[in-house]
């Protein structure tokens, strides 16, 4: 980790600490940097997904069909399994 001396806006730092739930300046700044980076990664991923939909490479109707989710609703098996059910 590097050390840097900078002038900070104390009001903005305090507001960020409250929003982020951090206690120290160091934690506030490091958390804010991580949050901003993560936010922009999510925005880029969303834009890429939108472009895939626009290009027809991603079908939102299929993605939104809840019946196709793994672990979705299954028919119940009879108690004792299926052996001897005939």
N, C-alpha and C positions, 0 to 999 in steps of 0.2 A: 504494500500500500504506500502511495506517495504522500508527501506532506506538501501542502500548498497554502500560502497566505493570501487570503482574498477579503475584500470588503463585502459584507452581506447586508441585505435589507432586513433589519431585525424584525419588522412587522410581518414581512412575507415569511420569514423563517418561523416565527411563532405561529402564524396561521397554518403553515405546512405541518408543523409539529402536531398541532391540534387535529388536523385532518388525518394525518398518518398515524397518530397515537404513539409518537416517539417522544423520548425524554431528553435526548442530548442533541446538540447541533450536528455532531458527526452522524448519529443515527438518522436524523431527519434528512440530511443531505444525501447520504448513501441510499436511503429508502426512496427518496424522491427520484434520484437518478435511475434506480432499478424500475420504479413504477413508470416513468416516462419511456424508458426503453421498451418495457413490456407492452405498454399502450400502443406505441408505434408499430411494434411487431404484429399486434392483433389487427391494427388498422390495415397494414399491408396484406395480411392474410385474408381479411374481409374483402379488400379490393380485388385480390387475385380470384377469390371465389366468385365475386360478382362478374368478373370478366369471363370466367369459365361458364357461368350461366348464360351470359350474353352471347358467347360463342357457341352455345349448344353442347358444350362438353360436360356439363353437369346438370342433371335433371332434378330440380328442386321438388317436384311432385313425388318422385321416388324417395328422396331423402326425408320428406315430411310424412310419408306413409308409416304410421306407427306400427302397423301390423308386421312390418318387415324388420323391426328392431330385433337384435339378438336378445334372447331372454324374454321375449314377448309372451303374450298369453298363449298357453298351451291347453289342450284338452286334458282333463284329469284322467288318470289311469284308475281302474278299479282297485279297491283295496286288495292287497295281496298280489299285485302285479297282473300280468296278462296270461300267466300259465294256467291251463285248465279252464279257460274262459269259454271254450267251445261247447 
